[in-house]
Amino acid sequence: MISRLASLAATGFAFLSIMLATPAFADRLITDQIGRQVHVPDSVNRVVILQHQTLNIAVQLNAMDKVVGVLDEWKKQLGANYVRLAPDLPKLATPGGLTKVNIEEMLKLKPDVVFVTNYAPADMIKQMEDTGLAVVAISLLDVPPQEAVKLNPTVKDEPAAIDAGFASGVRLIADILGKKDQGEALIAATTRTRQLVAERLADIPQDKRVPVYMANPDLTTYGHGKYTGLMMERAGARNVANEIAGFKQVTMEDVIQWNPSVIFVQERYPTVVDEIRKTASWQTIDAVRNNRIYLMPEYAKAWGYPMPEAMALGELWMAQKLYPDRFRDIDMQKQADAYYREFYRTDYRAAP
């Protein structure tokens, strides 16, 4: 009898030891945005973010106290001025990027969860998972898993796929980071001005819309299937590059043939504006001849992936630039200040 009790006690002690030594990673099973089931801890306190879109959302969720590592190209992807919104970024470790990881450096950080982009290579994800890390892929797009893993997925209903994918992506990020209420507030903010923009542009037929080109470095731009195209559409523009799929490089001959009336350049690429103004091949284009090249403000993130401030502020800003007479009563500085106070905990100031 004594021997049996001793055996039971030893078994119980061994089981307790295993429970205490095992991290709490199997208490929640979530499905990420490329259809993978992932075990994540109930309480997440250390995360690494290898995707700039998720990093931008984490800043707005006020969750940077949980971020211990970020992608190595954060400054290029978010813009040099972004550090004022997240001052600790330069101090954080950079154990990888959008499509690569330094597994030794990653393991030193002991993250509870690693966020990656939807098109992160499968072997990169497997390398991390083989060490026991919980890896969550974010696409901010609601498409079948076979499309979700692509850089340029095929999207049948762009408005529905982008709106639904954005909302589910923010909810997933917010849930993992323990910021559910902030996530819902962020989602709600994205539709505050949409009806106003839609009503004021409702009578403009497709053939009367302003032809617009989004100029990125190296003649890359966005066609259909990306949020940038939907942003233009909602702002009353006609994306001259709509014939291409996703994010691709075009030729100067393409741009000359399209002859856009307006050119937009994202805030993170200011040198592109100077290149366009100084390069001879651009000078015959209407937007250049009429000086309608606009460097977008920080909040008007015309990225391929939907960002909350782009949906809440950027669509309205773009509509005002394209149709100023219809939006003269809108003070974008006040709109931006209100948004930044709520989600960035500071007033908006234009980049110097």
N, C-alpha and C positions, 0 to 999 in steps of 0.2 A: 504493500500500500504506500509506504513511504517512498519507495523507488518510483512508483507511478506518479505520485504528486511531484516529486522532484523533476521527473521527465516533463510533465505538463508545465511546470514553472519555467523550466529551461526553454521549452518551445514558445511559451508566451513571451519570455524575455527576448528571445531571438526575433520573434515577430515584431515586438515593440521596437527593437533596435533597427530593424529594416524600415519600419514606418517612419521613425525619426530621421533616419539617414536619407530617405527618399524624398526628393523635392515634390511639392504638390503641383504636378503638372497634368494629371489625368482627370481632374475634377470637372473640367468643361470641355466639351467637344464642339468646336465651331467649324463652319464651312467658309473658306476664304473665297475671294472673288474670281478664282479660276477653277472652283469646284472641288478643291482639296479639303478633306477633313483633317483638322489639326487639334491636338490636345494643348490647351493653354491653362496656366495656373488660375485659380480663383482670384488671387491677388497678384497683380503684375506691378513690380516696382522698378525693374530695369529693362529698358528696351533699346534696341539698335534699329535705326531707320535708314534703309538703303534706297530710299525713293524720295525725291524732293517734294512731290505732291503730298505724300503722307506727312512729311516733315512740316510743311506749311500748315497743314490741318492741325497737327499736334501743337504748334505754337498758338494757334487760335483757340484751341481747347484748353490752353493754360496747363499743359501737361509736360513742359520741358524739364521739370524736376525729375522725371522718370527716364529721360533720354540720356544714355551713357555713350552712345556712338552714332555717327551719321555718315552719309555717303561722302566720298572724298571730293566730289565735284559740287558740293552744296553752294559754293559761292558763284560758280558759273551758272548753275541752274536757277538759283533764286535771285541772283543779282548782288553786286557788291554792297549795295545800300541796305540789304535785308538785315544785316547784322544789328542794326539799331532796334529791330523788333525782337531779336533773340540774341542779346549780348554775349551769352555763354557759348555760342556756336564755335568760335575759334578755339575754345579750350577742349572741345570734345574729340574723342578718338575717331579715326576714320578707317575702319577695318575693311572697307570694300566700297563698291560702287553699284551702279545699276545692273551691271552684268558680270561682276567679279567679286570675290571675297578672299581675304587673307584669313584663313581659318584659325591660325595660331593667334593672331591679334584679336579675332572675334571671341575666342574662348577665354582670353584674359579678362574680357569685360563681363563675363558671366550673365548674359542677358536672359531674362525670362521669355522674351519674345523678340524675334527679328522680323521687321516688316521689309518686304521686297516688292519690286515692281512686277506687274503681271507677266512681262516678257523676260524675266530673269531666267537664264538657262536652267534646264532641268537638272543638269549635273551640279550646278552651283547650289541649288536648293537641296539636292540629295547629300552633298558634301556636308552641309550644315545639319541636316536631319540625322545623318549617320552618327553625329556626335551627341545626339539627344536634344538639340535645339528645336524650339517651336518656331516654325517659319510660316508667316502669313503673307500672302500675295494680295495686293490691292490693284484693281483696274479702274475703279470709278466708272464702270460701264457694265450694263446689264445685257450680256450676250452669252450664247452657249459656251461651255468650257473650251471647246476646240477652237473658238475664235478669240476667247478671252486671253489666251496665252500669246497672241500675236501683237507685234508693235503696231501693225496696221490691220485691225480686224475688219471683217465685213459686217456692216451694221444695217439692218433692214429699216428700222424705224428710229432714226437718230434722236429726235426729241425725247421719245419714251425711254430709249436705252440709256441716254445720258442722264436724264433726270432721275430715273430709278436707280441707275448704277451709282450716281453720286450720293444719293440718300442712303442706300444700303452700305456703301463704302464708309461714309462718315459714321454711321451707326456702329459698324464693326470696329472701326478705330477707337471711337469713343467708349464703346463697351469694354474693350480690352484695356484701355487706359483708365477706366473708372471715371469717365466724364460723360455719362449718359445725358444729363440735363443740358450740359454745354453743347453736346452734339445736336440735340433737338433744336436748341436756339439757333445754332449755325445753319441748320437746314431750313428753318423757318425764315431766316433773314434773306435767303436766296430768291424768294418770290415776292418780296415786298414791292418792288417797282416794276415787275414784269407786266402786270395788267396795264399800268400807266403807259409804258412804252408801246405795247401792242395796240392799245386804243388810238394813240396818236399817229401810228403808222399804218393803220388798217386800210386806208383808202389808196395806198401807193401800190400800183400793179407791179408785177415782177419786171416788166420791161422798162419801168421807170426808176427802178432801184439803182442806187449809186454803185458802179463797178469798183470793187475794192480788192487790193492785193496785200497780203500779210508778208512782209519782207523779213526773213531771217538770215543769219550768216550763210555764206556760200550758196546763195540762191535756193535755199530750202524753204518750203512753205507748207501749208496745210490745205488739203482738199476735203472731200466728203469723208464722213466717218470719224471725224475728230470734232472736239468741242468748239474749236476756233470757227469752223464753218457754221455751226449752229449759233454761235455768238453773233457772227456777222448777219445771219438771217434774221435773228430776233431784233437786231439794231437797224434793220431796214437796208442792209447792204446786199449786193450780189457778189459772192466770192468768185472772182475771175478764174481761180484755180480749181473750181468745183469738179472739173472733169477728172482730176487725179484722185487716187484713193490714199487717204492717210497722210503721213508726213513724208515728203520726198523732195529730192533735189530736182529743180527744173532748169531750163536754159534761158539765156538772155533773149533768145528768139521767141520763146514762149511769152515772156513778159511783154516784149514789144508788140507781139500780136494781140495780147489781151488788152493792152493799153488802158490800165486802170486810171480812174479819175482821182482816186485817193489811195495812198499807201500808208499802212500802219506798221510801226515797228515796236516790238515789245521793249519795255523799260530795261530789261536785262541786256539788251544788245544796242546800246547807244551809238557805237561806231558804225553801225549799218546806215544810219541816217547820213553821216558825213560821206560815206562811200557812194551812196546814191546821188547826193548833191554834186559830188566832184567827178564822178566817172562819166565819160563822154557817151557811152552807150545808153545811159538812162535819160539823156536830155530831151529826147523826142517824145517821151511819155507824158500824157496830159497831167498826171499828178505832180510831176517834177516841174513842168512848164508853169503850172498854176500855183506852185508852192503849197501843195496839199499833201505834205509828208508829215505825219504826226508820230512823235515818240509818245507812246502810251504811258499813263501814270502807273505807279507801282501797283495799284489795286486792280487795274484793268488787265488781268493776266490772261491773255489770249493764247493759252497753252492748248495742246492737244487734249489734255485732260481737264475736266471742269473743276474750277476752284471756286470756293464760296464767295470771295470778294469779287471775282469776275462776274458771277451770276447776279450778285446783289448790287454791284456798282458799275462794273465794266460795261455791261450791255447798255446801261443808261448813258454812260459817258460816250460810248461810241455812237449811239443814236443822236446825241446832242451835237457831236462833231459833224455828222453827216447831214443832219437836218436842224441847224441851229434855230431857225425861225419857229419850229414846233416845240422847242424846249428852252425858250428864253427864261422862263420862270424857275428853272431848276438851278440851284446853287450846289454844284458838285463838291465844293469844299465843305459845306455843311453836311452833305450826305456822307462824305468820306470821314469827317471828324466823328460823326455819330457811330458809324460802323467801327472805326478803329478804337474808339473808347470802349465799345462793348466787347470786342474780340481781341484786340491787341493791347488794351489797357493803356492807351496813349492817344493823343490827337494825331491826325494825319498831317504830315508835313511833306511838301513836295521835295523830291530829291534835289540836292544842290547842283 
